[in-house]
Amino acid sequence: MYFAFICTDKPDGLPIRKAHRPEHLAYLQGLGDALKFAGPFTAEDGETMTGSLVVIEAPSLADAQAIADKDPFAKAGLFASVDIRPWKWSLGKPEE
């Protein structure tokens, strides 16, 4: 089952994001095939990062929550909110 993590940074979170970004990227890469895609949300300038969208495959919501909780950004207190939603991949799958 796929899960989307919709993460919104705290208003003053950019320094936290920059400080922990390499660790965060390494963590996501370490998820292997469970990671389907990921990237930051940005402000209208297209550059200033304001949150994250991560889509993973996991057996259950509890497993997805555990993955989200171990993210270095989450551990550093970057996020004002994290919404984890079951997600159905309908179009644009790489195997299509």
C-alpha positions as CSV (number, residue, x, y, z in Angstrom):
1,M,0.0,0.0,0.0
2,Y,1.2,3.5,-0.8
3,F,1.3,6.4,1.7
4,A,1.8,10.1,1.1
5,F,3.5,12.2,3.8
6,I,2.4,15.8,3.4
7,C,4.7,17.7,5.7
8,T,4.5,21.5,6.4
9,D,7.5,23.2,7.9
10,K,7.3,25.5,10.9
11,P,7.3,29.2,9.9
12,D,10.9,29.6,11.1
13,G,12.0,26.1,9.9
14,L,14.3,27.0,7.0
15,P,17.5,26.9,9.1
16,I,16.5,23.6,10.5
17,R,15.8,22.2,7.0
18,K,19.2,23.4,5.7
19,A,21.1,22.0,8.6
20,H,19.5,18.5,8.4
21,R,18.9,18.2,4.7
22,P,21.9,15.9,3.9
23,E,20.9,13.5,6.8
24,H,17.3,13.6,5.6
25,L,18.2,12.8,2.0
26,A,20.5,9.9,3.2
27,Y,17.6,8.5,5.3
28,L,15.2,8.6,2.4
29,Q,17.7,7.0,0.0
30,G,18.2,4.3,2.7
31,L,14.6,3.3,2.3
32,G,15.5,1.6,-0.9
33,D,12.5,0.4,-3.0
34,A,10.0,1.5,-0.4
35,L,10.6,5.1,-1.4
36,K,8.6,5.9,-4.5
37,F,9.3,9.6,-4.8
38,A,10.0,12.7,-2.7
39,G,10.7,16.4,-2.9
40,P,10.2,19.7,-1.1
41,F,7.2,22.0,-1.4
42,T,8.4,25.5,-2.2
43,A,7.2,29.1,-1.8
44,E,6.0,30.9,-5.0
45,D,9.6,31.7,-5.8
46,G,10.2,28.0,-6.6
47,E,13.3,27.9,-4.4
48,T,12.4,28.5,-0.8
49,M,11.6,25.1,0.7
50,T,8.5,25.1,2.9
51,G,7.6,21.4,3.4
52,S,7.9,17.9,2.0
53,L,6.0,15.4,-0.1
54,V,7.2,11.8,0.4
55,V,5.5,8.8,-1.1
56,I,6.4,5.4,0.2
57,E,5.2,1.8,0.0
58,A,4.5,0.2,3.4
59,P,2.4,-2.7,4.7
60,S,0.3,-0.5,7.0
61,L,-0.3,2.9,8.3
62,A,1.6,2.0,11.5
63,D,4.6,1.1,9.4
64,A,4.4,4.3,7.4
65,Q,4.1,6.3,10.7
66,A,7.2,4.6,12.0
67,I,9.1,5.6,8.9
68,A,7.9,9.2,9.1
69,D,8.9,9.4,12.8
70,K,12.5,8.3,12.1
71,D,13.0,11.0,9.4
72,P,15.8,13.4,10.6
73,F,13.6,16.4,9.7
74,A,10.9,15.1,12.1
75,K,13.4,14.3,14.8
76,A,14.8,17.8,14.5
77,G,11.4,19.4,15.0
78,L,11.1,20.9,11.5
79,F,7.5,20.2,10.8
80,A,4.5,22.1,12.1
81,S,2.3,19.2,10.8
82,V,2.7,15.8,9.1
83,D,-0.4,14.3,7.5
84,I,0.0,10.6,6.4
85,R,-2.6,9.5,4.0
86,P,-3.1,6.2,2.2
87,W,-2.7,6.9,-1.5
88,K,-3.6,5.1,-4.7
89,W,-1.2,5.6,-7.6
90,S,-3.5,5.7,-10.6
91,L,-1.4,7.4,-13.4
92,G,2.2,8.0,-14.3
93,K,3.7,4.9,-12.7
94,P,7.2,4.2,-13.9
95,E,6.2,0.8,-15.2
96,E,3.6,2.3,-17.5
